[in-house]
């Protein structure tokens, strides 16, 4: 993997059908066709990576404790931060 460059993360707050908070996060690379990645974490611990080409979008939903949950890559767990980087 080449040098990673930080990109801004956009957040859209919402609510699901159960009145539970959601946050849709998105990030777009300045160069169409480039790979773009989300690096998820919770309290500094790695919670996985999401990737796509040009734009990556994921929606976090809340659990019974109102924590935001990622289900990326089959792993379900609380996340409290995300970084977006292009390759």
Secondary structure, DSSP 4 states (H G I P E B T S, - for coil): ----EEEPPEEEEEE-TTS-EEEEEEEE-SSTT-EEEEEEEETTEEEEEEEEESEEEEEEEE-TTS-EEE-GGG--EE--EEEEEE-
